[in-house]
């Protein structure tokens, strides 16, 4: 999430609203956000029911009981324009995501 926070202004300049979503409870997410200095990014909780959004997008891991790591570009009509799924140990390259936005 910190990497997405650092790339936040680049998304806003392209009229894109970045969101961070995972299955952590909102209270722990808020505390964690303060620790890693999240001030702009909206962090959403997919906690209850656990992983409902991640399951709908096909990125929930039953084995880990958590959401996987992925980026989705969704247009204003709700159409998924681009998806990239990453290994859980991999930090997404948001420069790549921003370049995909320019090509849409």
Secondary structure, 3 states (H helix, E strand, C coil): CHHHHHHHHHHHHCCCCCEEEECCCHHHHHHHHHHCCCCCCEEEECCCCCCHHHHHCCCEECCCCEECEEEEEECCCCCEEEEEEECCCCCCCHHHHHHHHHHC
